[in-house]
Amino acid sequence: MLRWFRFFSHWPLWALHALGWLGGWLAWCLSGTYRRRFLDNARQAGLGWQAYVGAIGQAGCMSAELPRLWLGRTPAFEWADDRAAVQAYAAGQGVLFLTPHMGCFEITAQALALRFAPEHGDLTVLYRPSRHAGLNEVMTLARNRPGLEAVPTTLAGVRQMIKALRAGRAVGLLPDQVPPEGMGQWAPFFGKSAYTMTLAARLAAQTGAKVVLIWGERLPWGRGYRLHTRALGHALSADLDTAVVQINQAMEALILQCPSQYIWGYARYKQPRAA
């Protein structure tokens, strides 16, 4: 698998996105299960066809761009607005970056590391190790790069994130990822109960870190990415249940800004797997 990733890592971004767009539509047409889940999730959010049709091809783009992002040169990117990140780092209390399964979340980590790690230290990112040995090798190789420290979804990984935040560094994670059983709670997401991680709310409560929302917009024709950041806008509640709902609401608002780049086919409402 590593050999194939290295091969595709040299392709131009526009070619990878074209290949991915085709793959996204093939998956939509060939998999009834995927198509039903995609449609159910988008309609649960109250969206019509025109709002989410672009996400069919974008889902394929997300997969096809991974070789370039993991093993190739960092593609071109620009900051739409980095003030929220700058202000959060300046507070010196640690920064918790949250992004949904939207746009290119791999580029957000790389862009943050390039922009802020030289002055503020490495960005620690949470990832779920793959059950596929070959893919896990690629992920481990790719995600640990200058300015980035990848930690697994284990107790040891959580301890590393707490340590980083208390040292004034930053942590990044996807709070709409379904956690293992016992590591989350049921909370509304677009009006439907979804098993939601409590980790983001706990990290903020335990460390006092500033919460910043971030996502990487995929630009057309392989032109690269545009990074968007904004502050959460309000303090998270001291009550864990309420804080988890607040984070879900923040993710919903972010997704509705650009529903054509959200991964609607993600099994957001599935039952959690055993820890």
C-alpha positions as CSV (number, residue, x, y, z in Angstrom):
1,M,0.0,0.0,0.0
2,L,2.9,2.4,0.8
3,R,4.2,2.0,-2.8
4,W,0.8,3.1,-4.2
5,F,0.6,6.0,-1.9
6,R,4.1,7.1,-2.9
7,F,3.1,6.8,-6.6
8,F,0.0,9.0,-6.3
9,S,1.7,11.5,-4.0
10,H,3.5,12.9,-7.1
11,W,0.3,13.5,-9.0
12,P,-0.9,17.1,-9.4
13,L,-3.8,18.0,-7.1
14,W,-6.1,18.7,-10.0
15,A,-5.6,15.2,-11.4
16,L,-6.2,13.6,-8.0
17,H,-9.4,15.6,-7.5
18,A,-10.6,14.7,-10.9
19,L,-10.0,11.0,-10.2
20,G,-11.6,11.4,-6.8
21,W,-14.7,13.2,-8.1
22,L,-15.3,10.3,-10.5
23,G,-14.7,7.8,-7.6
24,G,-17.2,9.7,-5.4
25,W,-19.9,9.4,-8.0
26,L,-19.1,5.7,-8.7
27,A,-19.5,5.0,-4.9
28,W,-22.8,6.8,-4.9
29,C,-24.2,4.9,-7.9
30,L,-22.9,1.5,-7.0
31,S,-23.5,1.3,-3.2
32,G,-27.2,1.5,-2.1
33,T,-26.2,1.5,1.5
34,Y,-23.9,4.4,1.2
35,R,-26.4,6.3,-0.9
36,R,-29.2,5.8,1.6
37,R,-27.1,6.9,4.5
38,F,-25.8,10.0,2.6
39,L,-29.4,11.0,1.7
40,D,-30.7,10.3,5.2
41,N,-28.0,12.4,6.9
42,A,-28.4,15.3,4.5
43,R,-32.2,15.4,4.8
44,Q,-31.9,15.1,8.6
45,A,-30.1,18.5,8.4
46,G,-33.0,19.9,6.4
47,L,-31.1,20.3,3.2
48,G,-32.4,20.0,-0.4
49,W,-30.6,18.4,-3.3
50,Q,-28.9,21.5,-4.6
51,A,-27.2,22.1,-1.2
52,Y,-25.6,18.7,-0.9
53,V,-25.2,17.3,-4.5
54,G,-21.6,18.7,-4.7
55,A,-20.7,16.6,-1.6
56,I,-21.0,13.4,-3.7
57,G,-17.9,14.2,-5.7
58,Q,-16.2,16.0,-2.8
59,A,-16.2,12.8,-0.8
60,G,-14.1,11.2,-3.5
61,C,-11.8,14.1,-3.6
62,M,-11.1,13.7,0.1
63,S,-9.9,10.2,-0.4
64,A,-7.9,10.8,-3.6
65,E,-6.0,13.7,-2.2
66,L,-4.6,11.8,0.8
67,P,-1.4,10.4,-1.0
68,R,-0.4,14.0,-1.8
69,L,-1.2,15.3,1.6
70,W,0.4,12.4,3.5
71,L,3.5,11.7,1.4
72,G,3.9,14.6,-1.1
73,R,4.6,18.3,-0.9
74,T,2.1,20.3,1.1
75,P,-0.3,21.7,-1.5
76,A,-0.9,25.5,-1.9
77,F,-3.2,27.0,0.8
78,E,-4.2,30.4,1.9
79,W,-5.8,31.8,5.1
80,A,-9.2,33.4,4.7
81,D,-8.9,34.6,8.3
82,D,-6.4,33.5,11.0
83,R,-7.3,36.1,13.7
84,A,-9.1,33.6,15.9
85,A,-6.1,31.3,15.9
86,V,-3.6,34.2,16.5
87,Q,-5.7,35.5,19.4
88,A,-6.1,32.1,21.0
89,Y,-2.4,31.3,20.9
90,A,-1.6,34.8,22.4
91,A,-3.7,34.0,25.4
92,G,-1.2,31.3,26.4
93,Q,-3.7,28.9,27.8
94,G,-3.5,26.3,25.0
95,V,-5.7,26.1,21.9
96,L,-8.2,23.4,21.1
97,F,-8.9,23.3,17.4
98,L,-12.1,21.6,16.4
99,T,-13.2,20.7,12.8
100,P,-16.0,18.4,11.5
101,H,-15.7,15.9,8.7
102,M,-15.8,18.8,6.3
103,G,-13.5,20.0,3.5
104,C,-9.9,18.8,3.9
105,F,-9.1,18.4,7.6
106,E,-5.6,17.0,6.8
107,I,-4.6,20.4,5.4
108,T,-5.8,22.2,8.5
109,A,-3.3,20.4,10.7
110,Q,-0.4,20.9,8.2
111,A,-1.3,24.6,7.8
112,L,-1.4,25.2,11.5
113,A,1.9,23.4,12.0
114,L,3.6,25.5,9.3
115,R,2.1,28.8,10.6
116,F,2.3,28.4,14.4
117,A,4.6,25.5,15.4
118,P,7.9,27.4,15.0
119,E,6.8,29.9,17.7
120,H,4.3,28.0,19.8
121,G,5.4,24.4,19.6
122,D,4.0,21.3,17.9
123,L,0.4,20.7,17.2
124,T,-0.9,17.5,18.7
125,V,-3.6,15.8,16.6
126,L,-5.8,12.8,17.5
127,Y,-6.2,10.0,15.1
128,R,-7.8,6.5,15.1
129,P,-5.3,3.8,14.1
130,S,-6.4,1.7,11.1
131,R,-7.2,-2.0,11.5
132,H,-5.4,-2.4,8.1
133,A,-1.7,-2.9,8.8
134,G,-0.6,-1.3,5.5
135,L,-2.8,1.8,5.9
136,N,-1.7,2.1,9.5
137,E,2.0,2.2,8.3
138,V,1.2,5.0,5.9
139,M,-0.8,7.0,8.5
140,T,2.0,6.7,11.1
141,L,4.6,7.8,8.6
142,A,2.6,10.6,7.2
143,R,1.1,12.3,10.3
144,N,4.2,12.6,12.3
145,R,6.1,15.4,10.5
146,P,7.8,18.6,11.6
147,G,5.4,20.7,13.7
148,L,3.0,17.8,14.1
149,E,2.6,15.1,16.7
150,A,-0.1,12.4,16.1
151,V,-1.4,10.5,19.1
152,P,-3.8,7.6,19.0
153,T,-7.3,7.3,20.5
154,T,-6.0,5.7,23.7
155,L,-5.6,6.8,27.3
156,A,-1.9,7.5,26.6
157,G,-3.0,9.7,23.7
158,V,-5.4,11.7,25.8
159,R,-2.7,12.3,28.4
160,Q,-0.4,13.7,25.7
161,M,-3.2,16.1,24.6
162,I,-3.7,17.3,28.2
163,K,0.0,17.8,28.6
164,A,0.3,19.8,25.4
165,L,-2.6,22.1,26.3
166,R,-1.3,22.7,29.8
167,A,2.0,23.7,28.3
168,G,0.3,26.3,26.1
169,R,0.5,24.3,22.9
170,A,-2.4,23.3,20.6
171,V,-4.5,20.2,20.0
172,G,-6.7,19.3,17.0
173,L,-9.5,16.8,16.8
174,L,-12.8,16.0,15.0
175,P,-15.6,16.1,17.6
176,D,-18.2,14.6,15.2
177,Q,-16.2,11.3,15.1
178,V,-18.2,8.5,16.8
179,P,-16.1,7.4,19.8
180,P,-15.9,3.9,21.2
181,E,-18.6,2.9,23.7
182,G,-18.1,4.4,27.1
183,M,-16.2,7.4,25.7
184,G,-19.2,9.5,24.7
185,Q,-22.8,10.3,25.3
186,W,-26.0,10.6,23.2
187,A,-26.7,14.2,22.2
188,P,-28.7,15.8,19.4
189,F,-26.9,16.4,16.0
190,F,-29.2,18.1,13.5
191,G,-32.1,17.1,15.7
192,K,-31.3,13.4,15.9
193,S,-29.6,11.6,18.8
194,A,-26.0,10.8,17.9
195,Y,-23.3,9.2,20.1
196,T,-20.9,12.1,20.6
197,M,-17.5,12.2,22.1
198,T,-17.1,14.0,25.4
199,L,-13.3,14.4,25.0
200,A,-13.4,17.9,23.4
201,A,-15.5,19.3,26.2
202,R,-13.4,17.5,28.9
203,L,-10.2,18.8,27.5
204,A,-11.5,22.4,27.4
205,A,-12.8,22.1,31.0
206,Q,-9.7,20.5,32.5
207,T,-7.1,22.8,30.8
208,G,-8.9,26.1,30.2
209,A,-7.8,26.0,26.6
210,K,-9.3,28.4,24.0
211,V,-11.6,26.7,21.6
212,V,-11.3,27.6,17.9
213,L,-13.3,26.2,15.0
214,I,-11.3,25.6,11.8
215,W,-11.9,24.0,8.4
216,G,-10.1,23.7,5.1
217,E,-12.1,24.6,2.1
218,R,-11.2,22.6,-1.0
219,L,-10.8,25.1,-3.9
220,P,-12.0,24.2,-7.4
221,W,-9.7,22.9,-10.2
222,G,-7.0,21.8,-7.8
223,R,-6.0,25.3,-6.9
224,G,-5.4,24.3,-3.3
225,Y,-7.2,25.1,0.0
226,R,-8.5,28.1,1.9
227,L,-8.4,27.9,5.7
228,H,-11.2,29.4,7.8
229,T,-11.1,29.9,11.6
230,R,-13.4,31.5,14.1
231,A,-13.7,31.5,17.9
232,L,-16.4,29.4,19.4
233,G,-18.0,32.7,20.4
234,H,-19.0,31.7,23.9
235,A,-17.7,29.9,26.9
236,L,-18.5,26.2,27.2
237,S,-20.8,25.3,30.0
238,A,-19.4,23.8,33.2
239,D,-22.0,21.1,32.8
240,L,-20.6,18.3,30.6
241,D,-23.9,17.4,29.0
242,T,-24.6,21.0,28.0
243,A,-21.0,21.5,26.8
244,V,-21.3,18.5,24.5
245,V,-24.5,19.8,23.0
246,Q,-22.9,23.3,22.5
247,I,-20.0,21.7,20.5
248,N,-22.5,19.7,18.4
249,Q,-24.4,23.0,17.7
250,A,-21.1,24.7,16.7
251,M,-20.3,21.9,14.3
252,E,-23.8,22.1,12.8
253,A,-23.4,25.9,12.2
254,L,-20.0,25.3,10.5
255,I,-21.3,22.5,8.3
256,L,-24.2,24.6,7.1
257,Q,-21.8,27.3,5.9
258,C,-20.7,24.9,3.2
259,P,-22.8,21.7,3.1
260,S,-21.4,20.7,-0.3
261,Q,-18.1,19.8,1.4
262,Y,-19.3,17.8,4.4
263,I,-19.0,14.1,4.3
264,W,-22.7,13.2,4.5
265,G,-22.0,9.6,3.9
266,Y,-20.2,9.3,7.3
267,A,-22.1,7.0,9.7
268,R,-22.7,9.7,12.2
269,Y,-25.7,8.0,13.9
270,K,-24.3,4.5,14.2
271,Q,-24.0,2.5,17.4
272,P,-20.6,2.9,19.0
273,R,-18.2,0.1,18.8
274,A,-16.9,-1.7,21.9
275,A,-13.9,0.0,23.6
